[in-house]
Amino acid sequence: MPIKIDQKLTSKKLLPALGQLFELSGQKIEAIERRWNPAKGTPVFTEKGRYSSRGWTEWTQGFQFGSAVLQYDVTGESRFLEIGRTATVNQMASHVSHIGVHDHGFNNVSTYGNLLRLMNEGAIEENEFERAFYELALKVSGATQAARWTQIADGGGYIYSFNGPHSLFIDTIRSLRVLAVAHKLGHVLMGEMDQPISLLERLVQHATSTAAYGVYYGDGRDAYDVRGRTAHESVFNLNDGNYRCPNSQQGYSPFSTWTRGLAWAICGYAEQLEFLGTLSNAELKPYGGRAKLVRLFRKAAEATADFYLEHSCRDGIPMWDTGAPGLAEMKDHLSHDSDPYNAHEPVDSSAAAIAAQGLIRLGRYFESLGGADKRKGKQYYQAGLTVARSLFAEPYLSTDAKHEGLILHSIYHRPNGWDYTPPGQSIPCGESSMWGDYHARELALMIWREGKRLQPYRFFDCIQ
């Protein structure tokens, strides 16, 4: 495989790098807090080192405030808790009831969920009313996301994207975690005639539809069917509910692989495999049972993880799309460490931050199974640490105090031309994104806790 996995790397060996990362992280959070005017909207990605907004869909504000909560989690510095907690109360309510997006698991688990988790862990003083406030927000958020529902011809369905009811996005597999949390809190979506709709059922059906239509397995479904490849968008005919074709909003084409979408699948399915372990056999029986669901989630997670390892550079950083046209000019680019300053196509560090967490989670999951799975898990785990080491050092770690981003060389929307290309460069580079910075912090928190032998970081630990 192209990525050169360091088999001797450990979470403990990464602790010095994590210390530097969180020191820089605090500086970046405070710089944005001092300058940002909420009236300008949500900070999305940087241009010339300063965060700017982009009115497309409001999916990054939870990452902004959630980053401060994660910073407090590691450092214990109360000013970061106050930034995150106060902003969650003052700014996040509209995201809880936002009926126009598929991003609830991003915005609200990153804020309300992390704050509730810290209260469960004793890092925040217990407060009955505050707990009820966080729980109510998560319940409403999960139900609101689940209400964006399209039924399809195979009897299943999916949470449709902001593009409309015809559109299933690969991204949403990671945003499903808000349905998981709301279900564990005992909540349901109430429909017409007071019909209770199970959030777990919708989670399972969405994950099943994504695995069937958004992930490829090399079984010949089209001429570009390569195992582990993902489609950013799956399009359905609303008249009869049948699948029609793949599409891509932010990738190069429907028949290439946008690597951030790939990363969402790796991380999303790995987390859902962990979540299945918290559910009883009785809860899973109506949806085919535990064994069936584990096989389905595992198949998607393995395929996408293997594809990532085969299509990333030697240091584990991927190009922004595996079929981007300029790659034809980059001979054997996967045989070398990534070069964010190359003349042909951008890398995407945010895809690496998301995928690395998924690889580590998947690795730990497989290791727990024993036997041949344990050896496979070791490969995924070590690969995740290897990617993290690359991200947490230059040229990806942003050490310039004047740059508000934490992780450099993130790409937002290459087809739309939204990413900044600096003078003297022919491609976008040197900039950061709010989701890339948040997921780098989340990845670092997960490794830091393991290196310190602390309680693992898992999204569903916001539930007692």
C-alpha positions in Angstrom: 0.0 0.0 0.0 1.3 3.5 -0.7 1.0 4.8 2.9 4.2 3.8 4.9 2.8 2.7 8.2 5.0 3.1 11.2 4.5 -0.1 13.2 6.3 1.2 16.3 4.5 4.5 16.7 2.4 4.7 19.9 0.0 7.3 21.4 2.5 7.9 24.1 5.2 8.8 21.6 2.9 11.4 20.1 2.3 13.2 23.4 5.0 15.9 22.9 3.5 16.7 19.5 0.0 16.9 21.0 1.3 19.3 23.7 2.5 21.6 21.0 -0.7 21.2 19.0 -2.9 22.2 22.0 -0.7 25.1 22.9 -1.1 26.5 19.4 -4.8 25.5 19.4 -5.5 27.7 22.4 -3.8 30.7 20.7 -5.9 30.2 17.5 -9.2 29.8 19.4 -8.5 33.0 21.4 -7.5 34.9 18.2 -10.8 34.0 16.5 -12.7 34.9 19.7 -11.1 38.4 19.8 -11.8 39.2 16.2 -14.9 37.4 15.1 -18.2 39.3 14.8 -21.1 36.8 15.0 -23.1 39.2 12.8 -20.9 38.2 9.9 -22.1 34.6 10.1 -20.1 31.5 10.8 -16.3 31.2 10.2 -15.8 28.5 7.6 -12.3 28.6 6.1 -9.4 30.9 6.0 -8.2 33.3 3.3 -4.7 34.7 3.8 -4.7 33.2 7.2 -7.9 34.8 8.5 -11.2 33.0 8.9 -14.0 34.1 6.6 -17.6 33.0 6.2 -19.4 31.5 3.2 -23.2 31.5 3.0 -23.9 28.1 1.6 -25.0 26.0 4.6 -24.5 26.6 8.3 -22.6 23.5 9.3 -19.4 24.8 11.0 -20.5 26.9 14.0 -20.6 23.9 16.2 -17.0 23.1 15.3 -16.0 26.7 16.3 -17.5 26.5 19.8 -16.9 22.7 20.1 -13.2 23.4 19.6 -13.1 25.5 22.7 -14.8 22.7 24.7 -12.2 20.2 23.5 -9.5 22.6 24.4 -10.8 22.8 27.9 -11.1 19.0 28.0 -7.3 18.7 27.6 -6.0 21.8 29.3 -8.5 22.3 32.1 -8.3 26.1 31.4 -11.7 27.5 32.4 -11.6 30.4 29.9 -12.1 27.8 27.1 -15.0 26.2 28.8 -16.7 29.6 29.2 -16.1 30.4 25.5 -17.7 27.1 24.5 -20.5 27.0 27.0 -21.6 30.7 26.7 -21.5 30.5 22.9 -23.5 27.3 22.9 -26.2 28.9 24.9 -26.2 32.2 22.9 -25.5 31.0 19.4 -26.5 27.4 18.9 -30.3 27.3 19.4 -31.1 27.9 15.7 -29.0 24.8 14.8 -31.0 22.6 17.1 -34.3 23.3 15.2 -32.7 23.9 11.7 -34.9 22.0 9.2 -32.8 22.9 6.2 -29.6 20.9 6.8 -28.3 17.4 7.3 -25.5 18.5 9.6 -27.1 18.2 13.1 -24.6 15.6 14.3 -21.8 18.0 13.4 -23.1 21.2 15.0 -24.9 19.9 18.1 -23.0 16.8 19.2 -19.8 19.0 19.0 -21.3 21.5 21.4 -24.2 20.3 23.5 -22.9 16.7 23.3 -19.4 17.5 24.4 -20.6 19.6 27.3 -22.9 16.9 28.5 -20.1 14.3 28.2 -17.8 16.5 30.3 -20.5 16.7 32.9 -20.8 12.9 32.9 -17.1 12.7 33.4 -17.0 15.1 36.3 -15.0 17.7 34.4 -18.0 20.1 34.7 -19.9 20.5 38.0 -23.1 18.6 38.0 -26.2 20.8 37.4 -29.6 19.3 37.0 -31.1 22.1 35.0 -28.0 22.5 32.7 -28.0 18.7 32.1 -31.7 18.8 31.1 -30.9 21.8 28.8 -28.2 19.8 26.9 -30.3 16.7 26.8 -33.3 18.5 25.4 -31.2 20.1 22.7 -29.8 16.8 21.6 -33.2 15.1 21.6 -34.8 17.9 19.4 -31.7 18.0 17.1 -31.8 14.2 16.5 -35.6 14.2 15.8 -35.2 17.3 13.5 -32.5 15.6 11.5 -34.5 12.3 11.3 -37.5 14.2 9.9 -35.6 15.0 6.7 -36.6 11.6 5.3 -37.0 10.1 1.9 -38.5 6.6 1.5 -37.0 4.5 -1.4 -38.1 1.6 -3.5 -36.1 -1.0 -1.7 -38.2 -0.4 1.5 -35.5 1.6 3.2 -34.8 5.3 3.3 -32.3 8.1 4.0 -31.9 11.5 5.6 -31.8 13.8 2.6 -29.1 16.5 2.1 -29.6 20.2 1.8 -29.8 19.6 -1.9 -33.3 18.2 -1.5 -35.3 15.0 -1.0 -33.6 13.3 -4.1 -30.1 13.6 -2.5 -28.3 11.2 -0.2 -24.9 12.6 0.9 -22.0 10.4 2.1 -21.2 13.1 4.8 -24.3 12.3 6.8 -23.0 8.9 7.9 -20.9 10.8 10.4 -23.7 13.2 11.3 -25.9 10.2 12.3 -24.4 10.3 15.7 -27.1 12.8 16.8 -29.8 10.2 16.1 -27.8 7.7 18.2 -27.6 10.1 21.1 -31.2 11.1 20.9 -32.3 7.5 20.8 -30.2 6.6 23.8 -31.8 9.5 25.6 -35.2 7.8 25.0 -36.5 10.1 22.4 -38.6 9.5 19.3 -39.8 11.5 16.3 -43.5 12.1 16.5 -45.3 12.0 13.1 -48.8 12.4 11.8 -51.6 10.9 13.9 -49.1 10.9 16.9 -47.2 8.1 15.2 -43.9 7.5 17.1 -41.0 7.0 14.7 -37.9 5.2 16.0 -34.6 7.2 15.7 -32.7 4.0 15.8 -34.7 2.7 12.9 -33.9 5.7 10.8 -30.2 5.5 11.8 -30.1 1.9 10.7 -31.9 2.6 7.4 -29.8 5.6 6.6 -26.6 3.7 7.3 -27.9 0.8 5.2 -28.8 3.0 2.3 -25.4 4.8 2.4 -23.6 1.4 2.4 -25.6 0.2 -0.5 -25.5 3.3 -2.7 -22.7 5.5 -1.5 -20.0 2.9 -1.1 -18.6 0.6 -3.8 -17.4 -3.0 -3.3 -15.9 -4.0 -6.7 -18.9 -6.0 -7.7 -19.4 -4.4 -11.1 -22.2 -2.0 -10.5 -20.7 0.4 -13.0 -17.5 0.8 -15.1 -15.8 2.6 -12.2 -16.7 0.2 -9.4 -13.5 -0.1 -7.4 -13.8 -1.6 -3.9 -13.9 1.1 -1.2 -14.6 4.1 -3.5 -17.3 6.4 -2.4 -19.8 8.7 -4.2 -20.4 12.1 -2.6 -24.0 12.1 -3.6 -26.5 9.3 -4.5 -29.4 10.6 -6.6 -32.9 9.0 -6.4 -36.1 9.4 -8.5 -38.7 10.7 -6.2 -41.5 9.5 -8.4 -40.8 5.8 -7.7 -38.0 5.8 -5.1 -35.5 4.1 -7.4 -31.8 4.9 -7.4 -30.7 6.7 -10.5 -27.0 7.7 -10.4 -24.0 8.9 -8.4 -23.1 12.6 -8.3 -20.6 14.8 -6.7 -21.0 18.3 -5.3 -17.5 18.9 -4.0 -15.4 16.2 -5.8 -14.1 16.2 -9.3 -16.7 13.8 -10.7 -19.3 11.2 -9.8 -16.9 8.5 -10.9 -13.8 9.6 -8.9 -13.5 9.7 -5.1 -13.7 13.0 -3.2 -11.4 12.1 -0.3 -13.2 14.0 2.4 -16.4 12.1 1.6 -14.4 8.9 1.8 -13.1 10.0 5.2 -16.6 10.7 6.5 -17.5 7.1 5.6 -14.5 5.6 7.4 -15.1 7.6 10.6 -18.8 7.3 10.5 -19.0 3.6 10.1 -16.2 3.0 12.7 -18.1 5.1 15.2 -21.4 3.3 14.4 -19.7 -0.1 15.0 -18.7 1.2 18.4 -22.2 2.4 19.0 -23.8 -0.9 18.1 -21.9 -2.3 21.1 -24.0 -0.1 23.5 -27.3 -1.6 22.2 -29.0 -4.7 23.4 -29.9 -7.6 21.2 -33.6 -6.9 21.7 -33.1 -3.3 20.4 -31.4 -4.6 17.3 -33.7 -7.5 16.6 -36.3 -5.5 14.6 -33.6 -4.4 12.1 -32.2 -7.8 11.3 -30.2 -8.4 14.5 -26.7 -7.6 15.7 -24.8 -9.9 13.4 -26.5 -8.6 10.2 -25.8 -5.0 11.1 -22.3 -5.6 12.2 -21.5 -7.3 8.9 -23.0 -4.4 6.9 -21.2 -1.7 8.9 -18.0 -3.6 8.9 -18.0 -4.2 5.2 -18.4 -0.5 4.5 -15.8 0.5 7.0 -13.2 -2.0 5.8 -13.7 -1.2 2.2 -13.4 2.5 2.6 -10.4 2.2 5.0 -8.6 0.0 2.6 -9.2 2.3 -0.3 -7.9 5.3 1.8 -4.7 3.4 2.6 -4.2 2.5 -1.1 -4.8 6.0 -2.4 -3.0 8.2 0.1 0.6 9.5 -0.2 3.4 7.8 1.8 2.8 10.0 4.8 -0.9 9.2 4.8 -2.2 12.6 3.5 -4.5 12.2 0.5 -5.0 14.4 -2.5 -8.4 16.2 -2.5 -9.8 13.8 -5.1 -8.4 10.5 -6.4 -9.4 11.3 -10.0 -8.5 15.0 -10.1 -7.2 15.7 -13.7 -3.9 17.2 -12.6 -2.8 13.9 -11.0 -1.9 12.7 -14.6 1.0 15.2 -14.4 2.2 13.9 -11.0 4.0 10.7 -11.8 4.1 8.2 -8.9 2.7 10.9 -6.5 1.5 8.2 -4.1 5.1 6.8 -3.8 6.3 10.0 -2.1 5.3 12.1 0.9 2.6 14.6 0.1 3.6 18.0 -1.3 0.9 20.6 -0.6 2.9 23.1 -2.6 2.9 21.1 -5.8 1.9 22.7 -9.1 -1.0 20.4 -10.1 -3.6 19.4 -7.5 -4.3 20.2 -3.8 -4.0 17.8 -0.9 -6.8 17.8 1.7 -5.5 17.8 5.3 -9.1 17.9 6.6 -9.8 14.5 5.0 -6.7 13.2 6.7 -7.8 14.4 10.1 -11.3 12.8 9.7 -9.9 9.5 8.3 -7.2 9.1 10.9 -9.8 9.1 13.7 -11.8 6.5 11.8 -8.7 4.3 11.2 -7.8 4.4 14.9 -11.4 3.6 16.0 -11.7 0.8 13.4 -8.3 -0.5 14.5 -9.3 -0.7 18.1 -12.6 -2.3 17.2 -10.9 -5.1 15.1 -8.2 -5.6 17.7 -10.9 -6.3 20.3 -12.3 -9.2 18.1 -9.0 -11.2 18.3 -7.5 -13.7 15.8 -6.9 -12.5 12.2 -9.1 -9.4 12.9 -6.6 -8.4 15.6 -3.8 -8.3 13.1 -5.9 -6.3 10.7 -6.9 -3.9 13.5 -3.2 -3.3 14.3 -2.7 -2.2 10.7 -5.6 0.3 10.8 -4.6 1.6 14.2 -0.9 2.1 13.3 -2.0 3.8 10.0 -4.2 6.2 11.9 -1.3 7.2 14.2 0.9 7.6 11.2 -1.5 10.0 9.6 -1.9 11.9 12.8 1.9 12.3 13.2 2.0 13.8 9.7 -0.8 16.2 10.5 0.6 17.4 13.8 3.9 18.6 12.3 4.9 21.1 9.6 4.1 21.7 6.8 0.5 20.9 8.1 0.7 22.2 11.7 0.2 26.0 11.6 2.9 27.5 13.8 2.5 31.1 12.5 0.9 33.2 15.3 -0.7 35.5 12.6 -2.5 32.5 11.0 -5.9 31.8 12.6 -6.0 28.2 11.3 -4.6 25.2 13.2 -4.1 22.7 10.4 -3.0 24.0 7.0 -3.8 22.8 3.4 -7.5 22.1 3.8 -9.8 22.2 0.7 -13.4 23.3 0.8 -15.0 23.4 -2.6 -12.5 23.0 -5.4 -15.1 22.8 -8.3 -16.6 26.1 -7.2 -13.2 27.8 -6.9 -13.8 28.9 -3.3 -10.3 28.0 -2.0 -7.6 30.6 -1.9 -4.6 30.3 -4.2 -1.6 32.4 -2.9 0.6 34.4 -5.2 3.2 32.3 -6.9 1.2 29.1 -6.5 -1.0 27.5 -9.1 -3.2 25.6 -6.7 -5.0 26.4 -3.4 -2.8 25.7 -0.4 -1.8 27.1 3.0 -5.3 27.6 4.4 -7.4 26.0 7.1 -11.1 25.0 7.6 -13.2 25.0 10.7 -14.1 21.3 10.3 -10.4 20.4 9.6 -9.3 22.2 12.8 -12.1 20.7 14.9 -11.4 17.2 13.7 -7.7 17.6 14.3 -8.5 18.6 17.9 -10.9 15.7 18.2 -8.2 13.3 16.8 -5.6 14.8 19.2 -7.9 14.5 22.2 -8.6 10.8 21.4 -4.9 10.0 21.1 -4.0 12.2 24.1 -6.5 10.4 26.3 -5.1 7.0 25.2 -1.5 8.1 25.8 -2.4 9.3 29.3 -4.4 6.1 29.9 -7.6 8.1 30.5 -11.2 7.2 29.6 -11.6 6.8 25.8 -13.2 9.6 23.9 -16.5 8.5 22.3 -19.5 10.5 21.2 -22.1 8.4 23.0 -20.4 9.0 26.4 -22.6 12.0 26.7 -25.2 9.5 27.7 -25.0 8.2 31.3 
